[in-house]
């Protein structure tokens, strides 16, 4: 026993109609901090990080930077004087946000801004 062709077709048409009338929520990612960030660093006036030391668990880390300052900042992770990995977070203006992933072993690192003149943006990151 099988359904008549016309009723099968109308069921398909009904589902299509239901699917198309569902409201599509536009997700706004601008300046929204991702929920899975392991470490958030904020640049604050004037040319400082929001803390002098940060902590994070070892392994793959999602690091985010938000800009509450008015100028461009470029966050890199240093071990001693050497840049670790290829993480480079860039925020150009107030309200900007950037994030990236880096894998860190336990140790002492520096959260540093590579913009000339921003040498004061040099905080400790302890990974354990
Ligand atoms: Cu900076």
Backbone and ligand atoms as CSV (ligand in chain L), in Angstrom:
chain,resi,resn,atom,element,x,y,z
A,1,UNK,N,N,0.848,-1.192,0.000
A,1,UNK,CA,C,0.000,0.000,0.000
A,1,UNK,C,C,0.885,1.244,0.000
A,2,UNK,N,N,0.556,2.146,-0.849
A,2,UNK,CA,C,1.341,3.385,-0.900
A,2,UNK,C,C,0.427,4.595,-0.954
A,3,UNK,N,N,0.946,5.711,-0.479
A,3,UNK,CA,C,0.158,6.948,-0.480
A,3,UNK,C,C,-0.015,7.437,-1.910
A,4,UNK,N,N,-1.130,8.040,-2.172
A,4,UNK,CA,C,-1.299,8.643,-3.495
A,4,UNK,C,C,-0.243,9.728,-3.701
A,5,UNK,N,N,0.207,9.848,-4.917
A,5,UNK,CA,C,1.284,10.800,-5.214
A,5,UNK,C,C,0.944,12.224,-4.807
A,6,UNK,N,N,-0.316,12.598,-4.961
A,6,UNK,CA,C,-0.645,14.005,-4.703
A,6,UNK,C,C,-0.499,14.364,-3.226
A,7,UNK,N,N,-0.827,13.427,-2.286
A,7,UNK,CA,C,-0.735,13.779,-0.872
A,7,UNK,C,C,0.724,13.829,-0.412
A,8,UNK,N,N,1.562,12.951,-0.984
A,8,UNK,CA,C,2.996,13.008,-0.632
A,8,UNK,C,C,3.566,14.356,-1.052
A,9,UNK,N,N,3.166,14.781,-2.198
A,9,UNK,CA,C,3.698,16.056,-2.691
A,9,UNK,C,C,3.261,17.205,-1.775
A,10,UNK,N,N,2.018,17.161,-1.298
A,10,UNK,CA,C,1.545,18.282,-0.477
A,10,UNK,C,C,2.249,18.306,0.880
A,11,UNK,N,N,2.629,17.112,1.398
A,11,UNK,CA,C,3.376,17.090,2.665
A,11,UNK,C,C,4.744,17.759,2.481
A,12,UNK,N,N,5.410,17.430,1.390
A,12,UNK,CA,C,6.706,18.057,1.100
A,12,UNK,C,C,6.548,19.570,0.968
A,13,UNK,N,N,5.506,19.974,0.294
A,13,UNK,CA,C,5.269,21.402,0.098
A,13,UNK,C,C,5.022,22.093,1.435
A,14,UNK,N,N,4.318,21.406,2.341
A,14,UNK,CA,C,4.030,21.983,3.654
A,14,UNK,C,C,5.322,22.203,4.440
A,15,UNK,N,N,6.208,21.170,4.416
A,15,UNK,CA,C,7.479,21.319,5.139
A,15,UNK,C,C,8.317,22.464,4.564
A,16,UNK,N,N,8.309,22.559,3.262
A,16,UNK,CA,C,9.066,23.628,2.619
A,16,UNK,C,C,8.531,24.986,3.057
A,17,UNK,N,N,7.215,25.088,3.167
A,17,UNK,CA,C,6.599,26.352,3.565
A,17,UNK,C,C,6.956,26.677,5.010
A,18,UNK,N,N,6.926,25.648,5.899
A,18,UNK,CA,C,7.265,25.864,7.299
A,18,UNK,C,C,8.714,26.310,7.444
A,19,UNK,N,N,9.613,25.648,6.695
A,19,UNK,CA,C,11.029,25.966,6.797
A,19,UNK,C,C,11.297,27.392,6.355
A,20,UNK,N,N,10.600,27.826,5.318
A,20,UNK,CA,C,10.892,29.143,4.775
A,20,UNK,C,C,10.314,30.259,5.625
A,21,UNK,N,N,9.332,29.954,6.485
A,21,UNK,CA,C,8.759,31.036,7.275
A,21,UNK,C,C,9.421,31.162,8.642
A,22,UNK,N,N,10.367,30.262,8.955
A,22,UNK,CA,C,11.081,30.394,10.229
A,22,UNK,C,C,11.940,31.635,10.216
A,23,UNK,N,N,11.865,32.428,11.241
A,23,UNK,CA,C,12.629,33.677,11.287
A,23,UNK,C,C,14.117,33.394,11.383
A,24,UNK,N,N,14.891,33.936,10.483
A,24,UNK,CA,C,16.328,33.731,10.532
A,24,UNK,C,C,16.961,34.812,11.392
A,25,UNK,N,N,17.552,34.390,12.497
A,25,UNK,CA,C,18.163,35.375,13.388
A,25,UNK,C,C,19.539,35.745,12.861
A,26,UNK,N,N,19.709,36.987,12.578
A,26,UNK,CA,C,20.986,37.487,12.074
A,26,UNK,C,C,21.968,37.561,13.238
A,27,UNK,N,N,23.022,36.752,13.186
A,27,UNK,CA,C,23.977,36.786,14.294
A,27,UNK,C,C,24.980,37.919,14.087
A,28,UNK,N,N,25.107,38.743,15.077
A,28,UNK,CA,C,25.992,39.900,15.007
A,28,UNK,C,C,27.264,39.580,15.775
A,29,UNK,N,N,28.354,39.377,15.056
A,29,UNK,CA,C,29.596,38.996,15.709
A,29,UNK,C,C,30.466,40.199,16.042
A,30,UNK,N,N,30.056,41.379,15.642
A,30,UNK,CA,C,30.876,42.565,15.873
A,30,UNK,C,C,31.043,42.817,17.369
A,31,UNK,N,N,32.287,42.869,17.805
A,31,UNK,CA,C,32.617,43.188,19.190
A,31,UNK,C,C,32.056,42.191,20.196
A,32,UNK,N,N,31.647,41.031,19.732
A,32,UNK,CA,C,31.145,40.018,20.652
A,32,UNK,C,C,32.280,39.080,21.020
A,33,UNK,N,N,32.479,38.896,22.298
A,33,UNK,CA,C,33.540,38.006,22.741
A,33,UNK,C,C,33.071,36.569,22.639
A,34,UNK,N,N,33.846,35.761,21.919
A,34,UNK,CA,C,33.477,34.364,21.747
A,34,UNK,C,C,33.438,33.676,23.108
A,35,UNK,N,N,32.471,32.773,23.314
A,35,UNK,CA,C,32.311,32.152,24.640
A,35,UNK,C,C,33.431,31.168,24.990
A,36,UNK,N,N,34.187,30.734,23.992
A,36,UNK,CA,C,35.192,29.705,24.258
A,36,UNK,C,C,36.592,30.295,24.398
A,37,UNK,N,N,36.674,31.571,24.727
A,37,UNK,CA,C,37.985,32.204,24.880
A,37,UNK,C,C,38.617,31.780,26.206
A,38,UNK,N,N,39.895,31.369,26.145
A,38,UNK,CA,C,40.605,30.959,27.358
A,38,UNK,C,C,41.243,32.134,28.073
A,39,UNK,N,N,41.630,33.137,27.300
A,39,UNK,CA,C,42.297,34.295,27.901
A,39,UNK,C,C,41.888,35.546,27.158
A,40,UNK,N,N,41.357,36.504,27.899
A,40,UNK,CA,C,40.982,37.780,27.304
A,40,UNK,C,C,41.918,38.863,27.823
A,41,UNK,N,N,42.529,39.569,26.898
A,41,UNK,CA,C,43.414,40.674,27.233
A,41,UNK,C,C,42.808,41.938,26.640
A,42,UNK,N,N,42.720,42.984,27.448
A,42,UNK,CA,C,42.186,44.234,26.932
A,42,UNK,C,C,43.272,45.297,26.909
A,43,UNK,N,N,43.301,46.038,25.826
A,43,UNK,CA,C,44.161,47.219,25.744
A,43,UNK,C,C,43.362,48.382,26.306
A,44,UNK,N,N,43.931,49.075,27.291
A,44,UNK,CA,C,43.215,50.161,27.944
A,44,UNK,C,C,44.040,51.445,27.860
A,45,UNK,N,N,43.385,52.602,27.994
A,45,UNK,CA,C,44.135,53.860,27.973
A,45,UNK,C,C,45.073,53.922,29.186
A,46,UNK,N,N,46.224,54.543,29.051
A,46,UNK,CA,C,46.752,54.921,27.744
A,46,UNK,C,C,47.933,53.997,27.464
A,47,UNK,N,N,47.754,53.173,26.415
A,47,UNK,CA,C,48.801,52.246,25.969
A,47,UNK,C,C,49.226,51.307,27.103
A,48,UNK,N,N,48.244,50.594,27.659
A,48,UNK,CA,C,48.505,49.602,28.710
A,48,UNK,C,C,47.630,48.382,28.459
A,49,UNK,N,N,48.048,47.247,29.015
A,49,UNK,CA,C,47.137,46.109,29.117
A,49,UNK,C,C,46.315,46.289,30.387
A,50,UNK,N,N,45.215,45.562,30.491
A,50,UNK,CA,C,44.346,45.740,31.657
A,50,UNK,C,C,44.852,45.000,32.894
A,51,UNK,N,N,45.948,44.253,32.760
A,51,UNK,CA,C,46.547,43.600,33.927
A,51,UNK,C,C,48.047,43.489,33.690
A,52,UNK,N,N,48.800,43.395,34.770
A,52,UNK,CA,C,50.249,43.231,34.629
A,52,UNK,C,C,50.624,41.761,34.553
A,53,UNK,N,N,49.709,40.880,34.953
A,53,UNK,CA,C,49.975,39.451,34.817
A,53,UNK,C,C,48.689,38.708,34.496
A,54,UNK,N,N,48.852,37.663,33.694
A,54,UNK,CA,C,47.728,36.827,33.277
A,54,UNK,C,C,48.109,35.373,33.502
A,55,UNK,N,N,47.094,34.524,33.571
A,55,UNK,CA,C,47.334,33.094,33.735
A,55,UNK,C,C,46.461,32.329,32.768
A,56,UNK,N,N,46.996,31.186,32.316
A,56,UNK,CA,C,46.229,30.354,31.395
A,56,UNK,C,C,46.675,28.904,31.549
A,57,UNK,N,N,45.789,27.976,31.195
A,57,UNK,CA,C,46.159,26.558,31.243
A,57,UNK,C,C,46.996,26.188,30.022
A,58,UNK,N,N,47.900,25.235,30.201
A,58,UNK,CA,C,48.737,24.784,29.088
A,58,UNK,C,C,47.894,24.066,28.044
A,59,UNK,N,N,48.409,24.099,26.807
A,59,UNK,CA,C,47.722,23.427,25.709
A,59,UNK,C,C,47.273,24.427,24.670
A,60,UNK,N,N,46.238,24.051,23.936
A,60,UNK,CA,C,45.734,24.933,22.890
A,60,UNK,C,C,44.866,26.010,23.521
A,61,UNK,N,N,45.272,27.247,23.346
A,61,UNK,CA,C,44.576,28.370,23.976
A,61,UNK,C,C,43.951,29.263,22.923
A,62,UNK,N,N,42.745,29.689,23.204
A,62,UNK,CA,C,42.149,30.730,22.375
A,62,UNK,C,C,42.314,32.045,23.128
A,63,UNK,N,N,43.099,32.925,22.540
A,63,UNK,CA,C,43.399,34.204,23.172
A,63,UNK,C,C,42.683,35.303,22.406
A,64,UNK,N,N,42.077,36.212,23.141
A,64,UNK,CA,C,41.348,37.308,22.518
A,64,UNK,C,C,41.855,38.632,23.057
A,65,UNK,N,N,41.785,39.634,22.203
A,65,UNK,CA,C,42.149,40.987,22.625
A,65,UNK,C,C,41.019,41.932,22.254
A,66,UNK,N,N,40.633,42.744,23.215
A,66,UNK,CA,C,39.667,43.798,22.915
A,66,UNK,C,C,40.349,45.144,23.117
A,67,UNK,N,N,39.924,46.103,22.360
A,67,UNK,CA,C,40.558,47.416,22.414
A,67,UNK,C,C,39.645,48.442,23.071
A,68,UNK,N,N,40.027,48.864,24.266
A,68,UNK,CA,C,39.307,49.944,24.945
A,68,UNK,C,C,40.127,51.228,24.869
A,69,UNK,N,N,41.239,51.145,24.174
A,69,UNK,CA,C,42.094,52.304,23.963
A,69,UNK,C,C,41.742,52.905,22.603
A,70,UNK,N,N,42.359,54.022,22.280
A,70,UNK,CA,C,41.984,54.718,21.041
A,70,UNK,C,C,42.943,54.522,19.897
A,71,UNK,N,N,43.999,53.741,20.111
A,71,UNK,CA,C,44.990,53.561,19.052
A,71,UNK,C,C,45.160,52.085,18.739
A,72,UNK,N,N,45.883,51.818,17.646
A,72,UNK,CA,C,46.105,50.449,17.189
A,72,UNK,C,C,47.051,49.702,18.128
A,73,UNK,N,N,46.753,48.412,18.336
A,73,UNK,CA,C,47.642,47.553,19.114
A,73,UNK,C,C,47.801,46.211,18.408
A,74,UNK,N,N,48.978,45.620,18.575
A,74,UNK,CA,C,49.260,44.304,17.987
A,74,UNK,C,C,49.811,43.403,19.094
A,75,UNK,N,N,49.024,42.426,19.487
A,75,UNK,CA,C,49.425,41.529,20.579
A,75,UNK,C,C,50.214,40.344,20.034
A,76,UNK,N,N,51.385,40.112,20.626
A,76,UNK,CA,C,52.152,38.900,20.343
A,76,UNK,C,C,52.557,38.288,21.679
A,77,UNK,N,N,52.854,36.992,21.651
A,77,UNK,CA,C,53.326,36.292,22.851
A,77,UNK,C,C,54.827,36.090,22.698
A,78,UNK,N,N,55.571,36.507,23.710
A,78,UNK,CA,C,57.018,36.332,23.699
A,78,UNK,C,C,57.416,35.322,24.768
A,79,UNK,N,N,58.478,34.577,24.441
A,79,UNK,CA,C,59.142,33.773,25.460
A,79,UNK,C,C,60.563,34.317,25.503
A,80,UNK,N,N,60.906,34.967,26.598
A,80,UNK,CA,C,62.138,35.760,26.601
A,80,UNK,C,C,61.941,36.914,25.635
A,81,UNK,N,N,62.798,37.019,24.628
A,81,UNK,CA,C,62.648,38.072,23.622
A,81,UNK,C,C,62.204,37.516,22.271
A,82,UNK,N,N,61.768,36.262,22.262
A,82,UNK,CA,C,61.417,35.606,21.007
A,82,UNK,C,C,59.911,35.429,20.892
A,83,UNK,N,N,59.368,35.785,19.729
A,83,UNK,CA,C,57.944,35.588,19.492
A,83,UNK,C,C,57.652,34.092,19.431
A,84,UNK,N,N,56.595,33.684,20.120
A,84,UNK,CA,C,56.187,32.281,20.147
A,84,UNK,C,C,55.050,32.065,19.151
A,85,UNK,N,N,55.190,31.037,18.325
A,85,UNK,CA,C,54.119,30.699,17.382
A,85,UNK,C,C,53.881,31.810,16.380
A,86,UNK,N,N,52.714,31.793,15.767
A,86,UNK,CA,C,52.417,32.830,14.769
A,86,UNK,C,C,51.172,33.630,15.148
A,87,UNK,N,N,50.895,33.644,16.451
A,87,UNK,CA,C,49.733,34.413,16.903
A,87,UNK,C,C,50.038,35.904,16.815
A,88,UNK,N,N,49.166,36.637,16.156
A,88,UNK,CA,C,49.296,38.086,16.098
A,88,UNK,C,C,47.887,38.654,16.054
A,89,UNK,N,N,47.513,39.288,17.144
A,89,UNK,CA,C,46.168,39.852,17.218
A,89,UNK,C,C,46.252,41.349,16.976
A,90,UNK,N,N,45.379,41.853,16.107
A,90,UNK,CA,C,45.436,43.259,15.710
A,90,UNK,C,C,44.094,43.933,15.974
A,91,UNK,N,N,44.149,45.040,16.688
A,91,UNK,CA,C,42.963,45.886,16.848
A,91,UNK,C,C,43.338,47.298,16.430
A,92,UNK,N,N,42.546,47.886,15.572
A,92,UNK,CA,C,42.910,49.176,14.993
A,92,UNK,C,C,42.325,50.375,15.728
A,93,UNK,N,N,41.172,50.160,16.335
A,93,UNK,CA,C,40.507,51.311,16.968
A,93,UNK,C,C,39.685,50.846,18.153
A,94,UNK,N,N,39.175,51.800,18.885
A,94,UNK,CA,C,38.363,51.497,20.057
A,94,UNK,C,C,37.176,50.623,19.669
A,95,UNK,N,N,36.950,49.576,20.464
A,95,UNK,CA,C,35.833,48.685,20.195
A,95,UNK,C,C,36.207,47.491,19.345
A,96,UNK,N,N,37.405,47.497,18.758
A,96,UNK,CA,C,37.826,46.367,17.933
A,96,UNK,C,C,38.130,45.154,18.799
A,97,UNK,N,N,38.033,43.990,18.154
A,97,UNK,CA,C,38.241,42.719,18.836
A,97,UNK,C,C,38.922,41.767,17.876
A,98,UNK,N,N,39.853,40.984,18.388
A,98,UNK,CA,C,40.489,39.976,17.549
A,98,UNK,C,C,40.794,38.768,18.428
A,99,UNK,N,N,40.813,37.590,17.833
A,99,UNK,CA,C,41.213,36.426,18.610
A,99,UNK,C,C,41.954,35.437,17.738
A,100,UNK,N,N,42.654,34.509,18.382
A,100,UNK,CA,C,43.431,33.514,17.664
A,100,UNK,C,C,43.816,32.395,18.611
A,101,UNK,N,N,44.373,31.345,18.022
A,101,UNK,CA,C,44.703,30.150,18.795
A,101,UNK,C,C,46.207,29.932,18.785
A,102,UNK,N,N,46.749,29.570,19.932
A,102,UNK,CA,C,48.162,29.250,20.058
A,102,UNK,C,C,48.285,28.105,21.049
A,103,UNK,N,N,49.269,27.249,20.832
A,103,UNK,CA,C,49.514,26.151,21.766
A,103,UNK,C,C,50.745,26.486,22.601
A,104,UNK,N,N,50.575,26.511,23.906
A,104,UNK,CA,C,51.664,26.879,24.810
A,104,UNK,C,C,51.932,25.770,25.826
A,105,UNK,N,N,53.200,25.520,26.024
A,105,UNK,CA,C,53.626,24.599,27.081
A,105,UNK,C,C,53.683,25.378,28.396
A,106,UNK,N,N,53.677,24.688,29.528
A,106,UNK,CA,C,53.794,25.397,30.797
A,106,UNK,C,C,55.062,26.247,30.823
A,107,UNK,N,N,54.956,27.441,31.355
A,107,UNK,CA,C,56.125,28.317,31.432
A,107,UNK,C,C,55.712,29.763,31.615
A,108,UNK,N,N,56.718,30.625,31.565
A,108,UNK,CA,C,56.510,32.062,31.716
A,108,UNK,C,C,56.635,32.731,30.356
A,109,UNK,N,N,55.658,33.495,30.000
A,109,UNK,CA,C,55.660,34.196,28.718
A,109,UNK,C,C,55.372,35.671,28.953
A,110,UNK,N,N,55.479,36.438,27.885
A,110,UNK,CA,C,55.136,37.856,27.956
A,110,UNK,C,C,54.035,38.159,26.945
A,111,UNK,N,N,53.070,38.938,27.384
A,111,UNK,CA,C,52.057,39.462,26.472
A,111,UNK,C,C,52.514,40.863,26.106
A,112,UNK,N,N,52.827,41.024,24.841
A,112,UNK,CA,C,53.569,42.193,24.399
A,112,UNK,C,C,52.876,42.842,23.211
A,113,UNK,N,N,52.980,44.164,23.129
A,113,UNK,CA,C,52.461,44.876,21.963
A,113,UNK,C,C,53.634,45.279,21.087
A,114,UNK,N,N,53.583,44.872,19.797
A,114,UNK,CA,C,54.727,45.090,18.915
A,114,UNK,C,C,54.710,46.439,18.210
A,115,UNK,N,N,53.742,47.292,18.522
A,115,UNK,CA,C,53.737,48.636,17.928
A,115,UNK,C,C,54.884,49.453,18.548
A,116,UNK,N,N,55.693,50.132,17.702
A,116,UNK,CA,C,56.787,50.952,18.243
A,116,UNK,C,C,56.255,51.979,19.252
A,117,UNK,N,N,56.954,52.080,20.378
A,117,UNK,CA,C,56.538,53.010,21.421
A,117,UNK,C,C,55.584,52.404,22.436
A,118,UNK,N,N,55.157,51.148,22.194
A,118,UNK,CA,C,54.217,50.495,23.099
A,118,UNK,C,C,54.908,49.480,24.019
A,119,UNK,N,N,56.208,49.684,24.246
A,119,UNK,CA,C,56.963,48.747,25.062
A,119,UNK,C,C,56.444,48.586,26.476
A,120,UNK,N,N,55.630,49.545,26.927
A,120,UNK,CA,C,55.033,49.431,28.255
A,120,UNK,C,C,53.941,48.380,28.316
A,121,UNK,N,N,53.459,47.957,27.138
A,121,UNK,CA,C,52.442,46.910,27.092
A,121,UNK,C,C,53.165,45.572,27.123
A,122,UNK,N,N,53.588,45.203,28.296
A,122,UNK,CA,C,54.477,44.058,28.475
A,122,UNK,C,C,54.106,43.390,29.801
A,123,UNK,N,N,53.160,42.453,29.741
A,123,UNK,CA,C,52.684,41.785,30.949
A,123,UNK,C,C,53.129,40.337,30.966
A,124,UNK,N,N,53.066,39.765,32.125
A,124,UNK,CA,C,53.478,38.369,32.294
A,124,UNK,C,C,52.308,37.431,32.020
A,125,UNK,N,N,52.592,36.346,31.319
A,125,UNK,CA,C,51.601,35.281,31.151
A,125,UNK,C,C,52.196,33.998,31.730
A,126,UNK,N,N,51.567,33.511,32.763
A,126,UNK,CA,C,52.011,32.269,33.378
A,126,UNK,C,C,51.112,31.140,32.895
A,127,UNK,N,N,51.716,30.171,32.229
A,127,UNK,CA,C,50.976,29.028,31.701
A,127,UNK,C,C,51.326,27.803,32.548
A,128,UNK,N,N,50.307,27.139,33.065
A,128,UNK,CA,C,50.580,25.996,33.931
A,128,UNK,C,C,49.600,24.862,33.664
L,1,CU,CU,CU,49.962,48.726,21.790
